[in-house]
Amino acid sequence: MRSLIQAALAVIIACALLFYASSALDDTRGASGADVITIYNWGEYIDPDLLKRFTEETGIKVIYETFDSNEAMLVKVQQGGSNYDVVVPSEYTIEIMKEQNLLIPLDHSKLPNLANIDPYFLDLSFDPGNRYSVPYFWGTVGIVFNPNMIEEHLTFESWQDLWDPSLRDKVFLVDGVREVIGMGLNSIGESLNAKDEELLRKATERLKQLAPNVKGVIGDEITPLMVNNEAAVALTFSGQAADMMWENEELDYRVPKEGSNLWFDNFVIPITAKNIDGAHKFINFMLDAEVAAQNTEFVGYSTPNKAALELLDEEIVNDERFYPPEEVREHLEVYENLGKEWLGKYFEAFLEFKMSL
């Protein structure tokens, strides 16, 4: 009898503990009052010390989650199961979110530090008047390479260098549909936003010809692999290249002359937000000049915060590989919202290419 009673008590205690844990988890997930905000951002895309500082200054606790693609983030917001207060999508995704009524208009009166942003990065085509978004980081897509591991004639001033036979099994590609297909289109002299089946077919066939040189199509692990000289060349983002170059001084970065992507990541407040006031406080905090400068040094991407640039080392802001002048930027393209049909075709082309590896 005693054993039965003890067993019953154990079950009751276990159930109570599970109920408490579940309640606590629910409280955290749904915590969206004045004391908690939930942020959904790319991996390794903020200085963790700044999250602590924000909490210390405001008393608002930060729950921080990450995603690895705009598409994955979009699905989570569309499903509405998580109470994200601040999300960081790229420009073409903002267009999609606007069309689907997934964003809450910003109250600019609560964002006085918006004045720190360079006007060049405001009022862009994907969000006129910045009604829904605030610039976070910007950059390009290009080629990072180790000159000591390749033939001297390869400069990567042109995309065509990627197809050089000497690079067999020496090239990493970032695992991104728009990046890889866009590169394929640029390599044949076409727009990375092309909506033409013949051009998409030509770009896919051109990418298949690259297959012998491709060592892998990978995500964030591309950084340590390039740092450790596991490959000679990689298609990647400018900020990711900067991180690699910080740890491996032999590496260099180029944006080919045929053109490439000029991208912008932005703060938005999704329809899932429960703490809208806290979201505005966080965005305004991140727009502070000193905060933005610290974050830029940690993340390695280019900041649109003009006031922050004045606090950064001249060596950083004068490096035209990562802060290309406006005349260079004019030859780059922003990803446009292709629409569901054409995005599907780009995905099909990307899958066809990867199956050829």
Buried (B, 14 or more C-beta within 10 A) or exposed (E): EEEEEEEEEEEEEEEEEEEEEEEEEEEEBEBBEEEBBBBBBBEBBBBEEBBEBBBEEBEBBBBEEBBEBBBEBBEBBBEEEBBBBBBBBBBBBBBBBBEEEBBBEBEBEBBEBBEBBBEEBBEBEBBEEBEBBBBBBBBBBBBBBBBEBBEEEBBBEBBBBBBBEEBEEBBBBBBBBBBBBBBBBBBBEBBBBBBEEEBBEBBBBBBBEBEBBBBBBBEBEBBEBBBEEBBBBBBBBBBBBBBBBEEBEEBBBBBBEBBBBBBBBBBBBBBBBBBBBBBBBBBBBBBBBEBBBBBBBBBBBBBBBBBBBEBBEEEBBEBEBBBBEEEBBEEBBBBBBBEEEBBEBBBEBBEBBBEBB
